[in-house]
Every structure is written in C-alpha cells, then in structure tokens.
C-alpha cells in the first residue's frame, strides 16, 4: 500500500492518508509530500535541492482523485522558483511554492557548527486512545517519542518514519519524508485539550539546507498561542545525521 495510488495523471488517496479531524479529508502531510515530489521531478536538470516548500491549504483535501500541476515561476541556473496546484475535479485545494537551489561542492571553514540529532528510541510509541478510523497519524507513520507525546500537551520531540511510500511503487525521497513528517508539528506539540479545541494549520513551510537522508525524521516542536484564536507551531528538523532544517505552521484555534 501507499498514501497515493497513481492512476494516469491522477493520484488516488488511500486510507493511510486520511486526517485526524474527519475521515472524509486528508491529513496535511500526504498532500504536502505529494507536492514536494512534484517539485523534485519538475524539469530535472543539474542537481538541485528543494530548499524551501510552502503549502497553502485552501480547503480540506477530500479523499478523492487528485491532480498536481507544476510550473516554473522564476527559472535560473543557481536558484529557481516553482509553483504547484493540487486540485480535484471541482476545486483548487492547495497552492504551493518552492525554491530549488543548485547543489555544488563549496568548501566551508572548519568552525561551521554541526548540530547532532536527538537519540532515536528503540521502541515505537503508541497512542493512549484508539482512533475511530484508519489515518495517517496512526497507520501511515511510525512514531518514537524522545520528549512528550501525542497524548500529553506541551513541547514534544518525536522521530517519525513513513510506514508506506508516498506514491505506490516509489521509494520516498528525503525531502518527501521530511515534508510529510513536518506537518505533525502542531499535533504533537499542542497545548490545548484535543477533546475541547481545534488547532488547524492552513499552511506549512519547510526549510532544508541539505538533502535529508534515511527513513527517520525528527521534530523538536513547540506551539505558541495568541489571544485572538491564532497560533504558531515551529519545529527544528533532524535526520539520522543531525540538524537539517526548520518548519512552521500558522494555526486557527477554536472550540470544537
């Protein structure tokens, strides 16, 4: 299985891509990973790093066949900007932009700091409560918590691994794995009771300053709340070799 099954120029979501708020819509991570894949594969030439991805979620992404259209906004040999639209038969669902930066051997000074990653726990973490449907957060990924947990409010550090590919038959790239994991930042670091409040992110921005490696990605996440029903979740991102980037999500806060 996978998060999506390719059917011509469409991608059909599976149960592994469903979200936590409703069984009829997707978790933000799978569409974001699908868009990251599109940015990687668009007009491939010299090696380039997808250094920044911003996904704007225009409406809930339904469990329905989806299409991705990509175009180059600003071409360049060293830096280029791309734009993508995720849609179904009726609506634009997400808009995304990305910066791709050329990769080259650039000798650095010896005093450049290398930040190591938190230790990867040996056992998989389980949710305290059973979820009423199969979804991305409980079946599509494996989680191992270093600090905090999905069931406990407050800052959280968690390693996350895709259990299934983004697209059936393909090995997910490091950027796809990183973007898919990054959307968990607001969920794992929530500070309000989940049974009383919603904290939905209408966007996700992921920065990476090198190619992520390995299956496991780590988030050190914290949520901040404003006094007017808005918030921000931010995460330091790691892979097995150390620090790799950062992500941020705007938050809509409301009562259930």
C-alpha positions in Angstrom: 0.0 0.0 0.0 0.9 3.7 -0.2 -0.5 7.1 0.6 -1.5 7.5 -3.0 -2.1 5.2 -6.0 -1.2 6.7 -9.4 -4.0 6.4 -12.0 -2.9 8.1 -15.2 -2.3 11.8 -14.3 -4.3 11.4 -11.0 -3.4 10.3 -7.6 -6.0 8.3 -5.6 -5.6 8.7 -1.8 -5.8 5.6 0.4 -6.9 5.2 4.0 -3.3 5.7 5.1 -3.6 9.4 4.0 -6.8 10.3 6.0 -6.6 13.0 8.6 -7.5 13.2 12.3 -10.3 15.8 12.1 -12.5 13.9 9.7 -12.4 10.5 7.8 -13.6 12.4 4.7 -10.5 14.6 4.4 -6.7 14.0 4.3 -4.0 14.8 6.8 -1.9 17.7 5.7 1.3 15.6 5.5 0.4 13.4 2.5 -0.7 16.3 0.1 2.4 18.2 1.2 4.6 15.3 0.4 2.9 14.8 -3.0 3.6 18.4 -3.8 7.2 18.1 -2.7 7.5 15.1 -5.1 6.2 17.2 -7.9 8.7 19.9 -7.2 11.6 17.4 -7.2 10.5 15.8 -10.5 9.7 19.0 -12.4 12.1 19.7 -15.4 15.0 17.9 -13.8 18.4 19.1 -15.0 21.5 19.8 -12.8 21.3 18.6 -9.2 19.2 21.0 -7.1 18.0 20.9 -3.5 14.3 21.7 -2.8 15.4 24.1 -0.1 12.0 25.6 0.8 8.5 24.4 0.3 5.4 26.4 1.4 2.0 24.8 1.1 -1.2 26.9 1.4 -4.2 24.7 2.2 -7.1 26.4 0.6 -9.8 23.9 1.7 -9.9 20.4 3.2 -8.4 17.9 0.8 -11.0 15.2 0.2 -10.5 11.5 -0.1 -10.9 11.7 -3.9 -8.7 11.5 -7.0 -6.2 14.5 -7.1 -4.2 16.2 -9.8 -0.9 18.2 -9.5 0.1 20.9 -12.0 3.6 22.4 -11.7 5.2 25.4 -13.5 8.4 27.3 -13.3 7.9 30.9 -12.0 11.4 32.1 -12.0 14.0 30.0 -13.9 17.7 30.1 -13.1 20.9 28.1 -13.2 21.6 28.5 -9.5 18.2 29.4 -7.9 14.7 28.8 -9.3 11.2 29.2 -8.0 8.4 26.7 -8.8 4.6 26.8 -8.2 2.2 23.9 -7.9 -1.6 23.5 -7.6 -3.3 20.4 -6.1 -6.9 20.0 -7.2 -9.8 17.6 -7.6 -12.5 17.7 -10.3 -14.1 20.8 -8.8 -11.7 22.9 -6.8 -8.2 24.1 -6.2 -7.3 22.5 -2.9 -3.7 23.6 -2.2 -1.3 26.0 -3.7 2.5 25.6 -3.1 5.7 27.3 -4.0 9.3 26.1 -3.7 12.8 27.3 -4.1 15.3 24.9 -5.7 18.9 25.8 -5.2 21.8 24.2 -7.2 24.0 21.7 -5.4 27.8 22.1 -5.7 30.9 21.4 -3.7 31.6 24.6 -1.7 34.5 24.3 0.8 33.5 25.7 4.2 35.6 26.9 7.1 36.4 24.4 9.9 34.4 26.3 12.5 31.0 25.7 11.0 28.8 24.2 13.7 27.3 20.8 13.1 24.3 20.1 15.3 23.6 16.5 16.2 20.3 14.8 16.3 18.4 13.6 19.4 18.8 9.8 20.1 16.4 7.6 18.3 14.4 5.5 20.9 14.4 1.7 20.3 10.6 1.3 20.9 7.6 2.5 18.9 5.2 4.8 20.8 1.5 4.1 20.9 -1.4 6.4 21.4 -3.3 6.1 24.7 -6.7 6.2 22.9 -7.9 4.2 19.9 -8.8 6.3 16.9 -12.2 5.6 15.2 -10.7 5.3 11.7 -7.5 4.4 9.9 -5.5 7.5 9.2 -2.0 8.9 8.5 -1.1 9.6 12.1 -2.0 6.1 13.4 -1.3 3.8 10.5 0.7 5.8 7.9 3.6 6.6 10.1 5.6 5.1 13.0 6.4 7.4 15.9 9.0 7.2 18.6 9.0 10.0 21.3 12.1 11.4 22.9 10.2 14.0 24.9 6.5 14.4 25.4 3.9 12.5 23.5 0.8 12.9 21.2 -1.4 12.4 24.2 0.4 14.9 26.5 0.2 18.7 25.9 3.4 20.8 25.6 6.6 20.8 23.7 7.5 17.5 22.1 10.4 15.7 20.3 9.5 12.8 18.1 11.1 10.7 15.4 8.7 9.8 12.6 9.0 7.2 9.8 6.7 6.6 6.8 5.3 3.1 7.0 4.2 3.2 3.3 5.5 5.1 0.2 4.1 8.4 -0.8 3.2 7.0 -4.2 2.8 3.3 -4.8 5.9 1.6 -6.2 8.3 4.5 -5.5 10.9 4.9 -2.7 10.2 8.2 -1.0 13.0 10.8 -1.2 14.4 12.5 1.8 12.5 15.7 1.1 9.2 13.8 0.7 9.9 12.1 4.1 10.8 15.4 5.7 7.8 17.4 4.5 5.4 14.5 5.4 6.7 14.5 8.9 6.9 18.2 9.4 3.1 18.6 9.3 2.9 16.8 12.6 4.5 19.8 14.5 1.2 21.3 15.6 -0.3 18.0 16.6 2.5 16.6 18.7 3.2 19.9 20.5 -0.4 21.0 21.2 -1.1 22.8 24.5 -4.9 22.8 24.5 -7.1 19.8 25.2 -7.8 18.0 21.9 -11.3 17.0 23.0 -12.3 20.7 23.5 -10.3 22.6 20.9 -9.3 22.6 17.3 -5.9 23.8 16.2 -5.8 23.5 12.4 -2.9 24.7 10.2 -3.9 26.4 6.9 -0.3 26.3 5.8 3.1 24.6 6.2 6.6 25.9 5.4 9.6 23.6 5.4 13.2 24.7 5.0 16.0 22.2 4.3 19.7 23.2 3.9 20.9 19.8 2.8 19.4 16.6 1.4 17.7 14.7 4.2 18.9 11.1 4.5 17.5 7.9 6.0 13.9 6.8 6.8 13.6 8.5 10.1 12.9 12.3 10.5 12.8 14.0 13.9 10.8 17.1 15.0 11.5 19.2 18.1 8.2 21.1 18.2 6.6 23.9 20.2 3.3 25.6 19.9 2.6 29.3 20.7 -0.9 30.8 21.1 -2.0 34.4 20.6 -5.0 36.0 22.4 -7.3 36.1 19.3 -7.7 32.5 18.3 -4.5 32.2 16.3 -1.2 30.4 16.9 2.1 29.2 15.6 3.8 25.8 15.7 7.5 25.7 14.9 9.8 22.7 14.7 13.5 22.1 14.4 14.0 19.2 11.9 16.6 16.4 12.0 17.6 13.3 10.2 19.9 10.5 11.3 23.0 12.7 10.5 21.8 15.7 12.5 20.0 19.0 12.1 18.6 19.5 8.6 16.1 22.4 8.7 13.1 24.0 10.2 9.3 24.2 9.7 6.5 26.5 10.7 2.7 26.4 10.7 0.1 29.1 11.2 -2.8 27.9 13.4 -6.5 28.5 13.6 -7.6 28.0 17.2 -11.3 27.4 18.0 -13.7 25.4 20.2 -14.9 22.1 18.9 
